[in-house]
Amino acid sequence: MSMITATAWVPRGFAARFPTKYEVDKHELELIKLRLDDAKDELDDAKMGEKGEKGEIVIENDREAEDNSVKMKEADGDIDDDLREYDLEHYDDEVVDEDGEPMAMFGNAKSLAYHESNADDPYITLQDGEDVDDEREELQVLASDNMLVAAKVEDEVAHIEIYVYEDEADNLYVHHDIMLPAIPLCVEWLDIPVGKTSMEQPVDQSSKGNFLAVGTFDPDIEIWDLDTVDSMYPNAILGKGGDGSATEPKQIKKAKKRKKSKKANDDYHVDAILALAANRNHRTLLASSSADKTIKLWDLNTAKCAKSYSYHTDKICSLAWHPKQTTVLLSGSYDKTVVAADMRAPDAKAPRWGVESDVESVKWDSHDSHYFYITTENGLIHYHDSRVIPSKPEALTPVWKLQAHDQAISSFDVNPIIPGYLVTGSFDKEVKLWNVQASGPSMVVSRNLDVGKVFSTTFAPDAEVGFRLAVAGSKGAVQIWDTSTNAAIRRAFADRVAPMEGEVKERVVGISVGSSDSEDDEDTGSEGEDGQNDHNAESMDED
């Protein structure tokens, strides 16, 4: 099984030109030893439990073994000279080292020696040189490159894959990856440093970082440095598992002893993290929502929860900060409502809008901040004016609504560069591109990009690559589609597309994967002009 659940772009200029290789220090070795001790204690407890359940059988078996040993000695007499010489009698006995610890196949981690420099290690004969320079060059990220982050599950192993997209070279490759403790559900890119340094002193608002917040089925949020390769631990953990620090042995040991509680509280989430939203104006604030029906506002300086909110009665699956009113947060829930609340006034009555089925995602219109979009489980898009507040949520007041898909709209994005340019993805495996004009929305093109059920569709954030679209889904593959090379898109957005001479070949860049979707891949659309699945616009209801 392989699938990608979420993706996020990193704007140009934020990734380090030469990412650093992670190096284990003495503090990390202490953590490794601590985790090994914990694992050993758990194994011993498990063995003791088995002995407790089968105590009588174990004792009886031991007695039988002793009796058999005595009988064997009496029957065989003296041990053969060869057996005595090579001590073959104890051939299967467990060997221990000078500290009394069992000798493992790859040695004992506790006996590892740490050297500040490879030059001090007597076992390293090839010192750093040309190989290191070659590796450094391989990790290089150019200013014209975009990073793309994908939350992936492959053969029950959860990890983050960091891709580098070279637009001019039409190339996409995996740069490095990050192992995760649980299946990832959402990711959010952060442009500010987060970690031990930021916790010791407030972060300068002008400082720049390249970090990623990851929400999983676990109730904790992990924050990773994307400019560090082969990291073993996150820079910070937001939640009960971190207690403000991801790398303190005492905190890890305390967290391990505490039992998980499913009762919602004001300090941390107690269920899966379903959505994350970084505030681009107040950069040290990160909002999260969970299956525990709460929204948490995190201070990234301290990695602590600053405030908890309970606006919904069911799981909260989507969040979006207002682009201009920077303290207003839009939230969508499975309770079939959307709330726009000012985080400074948690006790104030917040405007609420209702829809006919579970909310899938919410987005502000980045080109006209009075309006926002809602997508739903039954395939509808609602377009609302935030200034028109219904007397009750059931009173639907959209500017327009559109039946975009027959199944749930599992992914949705608003192009940040080109006004009126939308994308939707669905379990029907179709990706649809829309043009929203004053008269309403119309579908421009529909494609099956062979990613399986579509779980993520995200537009690139930079003007130079404004028409690039990243698509991923249940097959575990990422495709980057240069939509400006599609004939229908070029006609619909003719004033925004750079002119191209001669025949334009459509560009879709991806990385092939061995696994395939369990379902048969069927093209649900008819072939249209230029080999695309171009369909007529779906039905639209205007109020």
Beta strands, then each sheet from edge to edge (+ up, - down):
strand 1: 2-10
strand 2: 20-21
strand 3: 146-154
strand 4: 157-166
strand 5: 171-179
strand 6: 184-190
strand 7: 211-216
strand 8: 221-225
strand 9: 228-229
strand 10: 236-238
strand 11: 273-278
strand 12: 285-290
strand 13: 295-299
strand 14: 304-309
strand 15: 316-321
strand 16: 328-333
strand 17: 337-342
strand 18: 352-354
strand 19: 359-364
strand 20: 371-376
strand 21: 380-385
strand 22: 400-403
strand 23: 409-414
strand 24: 421-426
strand 25: 431-437
strand 26: 440-447
strand 27: 454-459
strand 28: 468-473
strand 29: 478-482
strand 30: 507-510
strand 31: 540-542
sheet 1: 1+ 3- 4+ 5-
sheet 2: 2+ 9+
sheet 3: 6+ 7- 8+ 10-
sheet 4: 11+ 12- 13+ 14-
sheet 5: 15+ 16- 17+ 18-
sheet 6: 19+ 20- 21+ 22- 31+
sheet 7: 23+ 24- 25+ 26-
sheet 8: 27+ 28- 29+ 30-
end
